[in-house]
Amino acid sequence: MYKFIETDLQKQKKEIEAWYQKLSREYPLPEQVRIERDIPYLKDGRNCHRMDIYYPQNHNGRLPVLMDFHGGGLLLCDKKVNQWFCSQMAQRGFLVFCIDYPLVPESDVYGILKDSYAGVREAYGLIERYGGDKEAVALCGDSAGALIAVYLAALQKNERLAKILGITPSAFEFGAVAAISGMFYTGRIDRQGIFILRKYFYGKGYRKHPFWKYVNPEHEEILEALPNMFLTTSQGDYLRTYTLSFAAALKRQGKETVLKDYGDATLKHDFVCMQPEREEAGQAMDELADFLKNR
């Protein structure tokens, strides 16, 4: 990997750890939520193949289910950074599986999607044990996690895409996908610079790989395969244009799409998960909960 990228990643890792430690001290998780951590979904002993499970201590009836994937550009972070978001969604009446996954360069997008789907499959098998409703399952992701959620939902309905990724979809349905500050476009040559990482994300000779035709999530087959979508961004989100573009594409395709675009520039990229102390983050979670419960 390019030296300047490695240097920047090390800097970001330190900043994220400092943020995590500060938030852990100042913003405790809700006491009325139970958390079971580090449940393996593949039996290889790797930390990246584990998930955390969040659910309210007291509830009546079956809980709607949220399967969540953290952000970090496919290069950084692990599931612990989403513990505030996941616990607050559990507080709002959801059974939440926060599924970890391997990162680039140890893996690539194909491997990340395949492993993430294994996590989804294992989580689905645990739904009833934890009081969840198998008929009310949604995927969720922030930043890079939104990319994962979109493609997992698409391959569930698109046999060609699933075959390219070496995945045999199980017989379950996703009722919706929630995407927070989504890193949807990894093939665009734009000022965000994500295109610089394409060979790390997709491997050498990526343009010849059969997946490359689907790298733009606005591909008709991707859009057609997706369920209802809930998208969130903000004025301070450096990937805001990605969310606006993808929302417009979904609406052109005739998909039921809810877009929440917060105008405050102090709400940064991925504010729902990374600024959970903000009132607007709570509002966004309320709106997401209402959307998912009314599917």
N, C-alpha and C positions, 0 to 999 in steps of 0.2 A: 504494500500500500504506500502511496505517496507520503513522503516524510512530513509535509506540511499538514496532511490530513491526520496522521498519527499524533502530531503535536497538538493539534486542535482538539482531538478526541480526548487526550489526557487532561487538557484544560477543562473541557466540559464535564468529564467524570468527576473532577474535584469540585466543580461548582454544583453539580447535582447532589453530591454527597453532603456538601455543606447545607444546601437547601433542605435535604431530607432530615438532617440532624436538627436543624432549626425548627422545622415544622413539627417534628416529633416532640420537641420540648414544649412548643407553644400551642399546639392544636391537637389535643388528645382525640383518639378514636372514640366513637360513641359506645358507652358501656352496655347498651341494650342490644348490641350486635355480637354474635358469636363468630369466631374466626378459626378455621382449621387450616393450618399452613403446611406447605410442602408435601402435598399429596402427589405421588408419582403417577404420570400417565403413560410413560414408557419405562420398561424395566431395565434401564441401562445405567442407573445411578447418577445421571447428569442433572445438575441443578436446573438447567434450562428446560428440562422435561418434567416440571412439577407445576402444580397449581395450588392456589389458595381458595378456600370456600367461605363465603360470607352469607349469613342469614340472620333474620331477627330472632331474638330469644323467644318471643311470644307472638304467635300469629294464628289466625283462623283460616282454614281452607288451604288449598294448594297455592303456592307462591309462583308468580311469573318468574321466568328465568332469564338471566342476562349472562352471556359468555363474553368476557372482556379481554382485550389485548392492549398492553401498554405501548406507549410511544418510545421515541429515541432514535428515529431515523434508520432503524434496522441495525444500528451500530452501537447503541448505548442502552443502559438501564436494564432493569428487570422488574418483575411483578410488584415488588415492594413499593415502587413509586406511585402505584395506583391504589394503595390501601385506603387513602382518604376518600377517593371517589367510590370505590367498591363498598366500603363500610356505610357511606351515606346513602348509596342506592339500596343497600340491604335495609337500612333504617326506614326507607320509603316503601318497604314491603316486597323486596326482590330476593330471590336466591341468586347469588352472584358467584360465578366461577371466574377467577382471574388466572388466565392460562399463560404461562411463560413460554418462551421459544428461543432457539439458538440465534446468535447474531452473526452478521457479516464481520470479518472475513472467514470465521470458522464454518459458516454455512453460506448459502445463497438464497435467493428468493424462492426457488423451487423447493429446497430443503426446508425452509422456514414454513412455507405453506403446507407441505406434507406433514411436518411435525405438528404444526398448529391444528391441523385437521384431526390428527390422532388425539390431541388434547380435547377437542370438541367431542369426539366420539366417546372418549372415556368419561367426560363430564356428563354427557347425555345419559350414560348408564347409571349415573349416581343421582339423577334428578329426584326420583321418587324416594330414595333413602333420606334425602334432606328436605322433603316436604314440598318439592317443586311440581310444576305442571308441565308435562311433556308437550302439551298442546299450545304452550305460550312461551316459546323460546326465541330470543332475539340475540343477535351478535352486536358487539360494540367495540369500538377502538378509537384511540386518540392518536393523532399524527400518523406515524408509521403503522400503528395498530389499526387505524381505520382502513389503510390499504389492505392489510391482512383480512379484516372482516369483510370487505367488499368482495375480494376474490374467493374467499371461502363460501360466501353466499352464492356467488355466481357459479362456481364449479358444482355446487349442489344440484343445480338445474341444467348445467351445460355438460353433457357427456364428453364432448370433444376436449374441452378445457381440462376436465378431470383426468382424462386419459393421458393428456400431455404431461400432467403433473404426477402421474403414476398413482392416482387416488381412485379408489372405488367408493363412491358416496354411499353412506348408510341411508336407511329409509326413514329420515325425519325431516321436518320442515322448519325453516326459519321464518318467523312471522314479520320480522323487521330487521333493519340494520341501522345502528346509530353511529354516526361518524363525527368526531370532535376534532376540528382543525386538521382535517385529513391531508396526508401526504400522498395524494392520489396520483400525481404525474411524475414518474421516474424517468420518462423518456423525453420530456420537453427540454429544449435548449433555451434556458431563460436565466434570469439574474439570480434565481435561487441556487443554481449550480448543482442541483442534484444529479444532473446528467453526467457530471465528472465521475460519479461512482458507478456508472452503469456496468462496467466490466467486473466490478466487485459484486454487485447485486446479481448479475445474470451470467457471469462467466465470459471467457474469451470466445469470440465468434458468436456473441449473443444475437446478432442480427439474423443468423441462420437458424437459430433455435425456433421450433414451432410455437413457443410461447410468445415470441416477439410480436406477433400480429395482435396479441391481446394486451400488450404493455400499456396501451392507452385505454383506461377504463371506460372511455366513451365509445368503445367498439360496440356495435349494435348488439352482438351476441351477449356481451357482458351486461349491458343495460337491460336487455330483455329478460335476463335470468334473475335480476335482482328483485327482492321484495320491497315493501314500503321503506322509505328512507327518512331519517331524521338527521339533519346536519346543523352543526353549530360552529360559528366563527366569531371574530371580533375585529374591531378597527386596528388593534395592536397586534394582530396575528400576521406574521410574515408570510403565511401560506393562505391568507384570506382569499386571494384570487383563485386558488385551487378549489376551495369550497364553492365559491360563486359559480365557477365554470362547470363544476360537476353537477351542482344543483340545477343549472340551466339545461344541461344535457339530459338529466333525468326527467325534467318536466317536458322537454321536447319529445321524449320517448313515451310520454303519457303515464309516467310512474307517479304514484302518490308520494309527494315530497314535501317535507316541512323544513324550512330554512330559518334558523335563528341567527341573525347577524347583529351582534351587540356593538353599539356605536362608540363606546368608551375606549380611547387609545391606551389607557393604562391596563386594560385587559389584554394580556399578552397571548402569544401562541399557546394553545392548549390550556387556557385559563381554567377551564372546568376542572381539570385534574391537577394543574400545577399551582393554582391560586385558590384552593378550596375554602380559604378563610374569607374570600370576597362574597358579599351578598349576592352578586350576579351569578356566581358559580352555583349557589344554592338555588337560585331562580331557574337556571338552566337545567339543573337536575330535577326540579319540580316539573318543568315542562316536558323533559324526557320521560319521566315516570308516568305522567298523564298520557303521553302519546302511546307508550308501550302497553299500558293497562287498558287502552281503548281500542286495541287491534281486534 
